[in-house]
Amino acid sequence: MIHRLQQRLRRHPGAARLVSVAGLLLIAAAATTGVRSGVTACGPQTAGPTCTVGNLGWLALLAVGVLAAVVAGSGTLWPLPAIWTVAALLSAARGDVGSTTFLVVAVTLGAVALGAAIWIDATPRARRRRARRDE
């Protein structure tokens, strides 16, 4: 099913770009919502609010955003963790932090994922460049 959607979007590059941008915006919204909701500071064992579906809304936004970006098939991975990390930091800079633990984990995982995505994106290009040089 995803393959069929990718094929259709390849015929319409404008639509593919729109879906890709929508995916990035959903990922930014997920990071902002996650930092503000303080998902780790909820529940009866904490002094925070009760855990509700609203505290996990960021997870649905993240899943839909990543799916949209994968379906759009931009060919590069690094913008996904980059937008996640930047949006989490910007949301924290506004002072709307629901849980500092969530913020630290989100930024740390975002930075690690960004490094991995850059490595994944750059490795095939470096191999091709080396192969051309060796010929």
C-alpha positions in Angstrom: 0.0 0.0 0.0 2.8 2.4 0.9 4.6 1.5 -2.3 1.5 2.4 -4.3 1.2 5.7 -2.6 4.9 6.4 -3.3 4.4 5.6 -7.0 1.5 8.0 -7.3 3.4 10.7 -5.5 6.3 10.3 -7.9 4.0 11.2 -10.7 3.1 14.5 -8.9 6.3 16.0 -7.4 4.5 19.0 -6.1 2.2 16.8 -4.0 5.2 14.8 -2.8 6.8 18.0 -1.6 3.6 19.1 0.1 3.3 15.7 1.9 7.0 15.9 2.9 6.5 19.4 4.4 3.4 18.3 6.2 5.3 15.4 7.7 8.0 17.8 8.9 5.4 20.1 10.4 3.7 17.1 12.2 7.0 16.1 13.6 7.6 19.6 14.9 4.1 19.6 16.4 4.9 16.3 18.1 8.0 17.6 19.7 6.3 20.7 20.9 3.3 18.8 22.3 5.6 16.3 24.0 7.7 18.9 25.7 4.6 20.8 26.8 2.6 17.9 28.0 5.2 16.5 30.3 4.4 12.9 29.6 6.8 11.6 32.3 5.4 13.9 35.0 1.9 12.5 34.9 0.1 10.0 37.0 -0.7 9.3 40.6 2.9 8.5 41.5 4.0 12.0 40.6 3.0 15.5 41.6 1.9 16.2 38.0 -1.5 16.0 36.3 -3.3 12.7 35.7 -2.3 10.8 32.6 -4.7 11.2 29.7 -4.7 10.5 26.0 -3.7 14.2 25.6 -0.4 13.4 27.2 0.3 10.9 24.5 -1.0 12.9 21.6 2.6 13.7 20.6 3.1 10.1 19.8 0.3 10.0 17.2 1.6 13.2 15.6 5.1 11.7 15.4 3.9 8.5 13.9 1.8 10.2 11.2 4.6 12.7 10.5 7.2 10.0 10.0 4.8 8.0 7.8 4.1 11.0 5.7 7.8 11.7 5.3 8.5 8.1 4.3 5.6 8.0 1.8 6.8 11.3 0.3 10.2 9.6 -0.1 12.5 12.7 -0.1 15.5 10.4 -0.1 17.2 12.0 2.9 16.5 11.2 6.5 18.4 14.0 8.4 15.5 16.6 8.3 13.3 14.4 10.5 15.4 14.2 13.7 16.7 17.8 13.0 13.2 19.2 13.1 12.4 17.1 16.2 15.4 18.4 18.1 15.0 22.1 17.0 11.3 22.1 17.8 11.9 20.5 21.2 14.5 23.1 22.1 12.4 26.0 20.8 9.4 24.8 22.9 11.6 24.6 25.9 13.0 28.1 25.3 9.5 29.4 25.6 9.3 28.0 29.1 6.4 25.6 28.5 8.2 22.5 29.8 6.0 19.9 31.3 8.8 17.5 32.2 12.5 18.2 32.1 13.2 14.5 31.8 11.1 14.3 28.6 13.0 17.3 27.3 16.4 15.8 28.0 15.5 12.5 26.5 13.9 14.1 23.5 16.9 16.3 22.7 19.4 13.5 23.4 17.6 10.9 21.2 17.1 13.6 18.6 20.8 14.4 18.5 21.8 10.7 18.3 19.2 10.1 15.6 20.4 13.2 13.7 24.0 11.9 13.8 22.8 8.4 12.6 20.7 9.9 9.8 23.5 12.0 8.6 25.8 9.0 8.6 23.2 6.9 6.7 22.6 9.7 4.2 26.3 10.4 3.6 27.7 6.8 3.5 26.4 5.8 0.0 27.5 9.1 -1.5 31.0 8.6 0.0 31.2 5.1 -1.4 30.1 6.2 -4.9 32.7 9.0 -4.8 35.4 6.6 -3.7 34.4 4.1 -6.4 34.6 6.8 -9.1 38.0 7.9 -7.8 39.3 4.3 -7.9 38.3 3.7 -11.5 
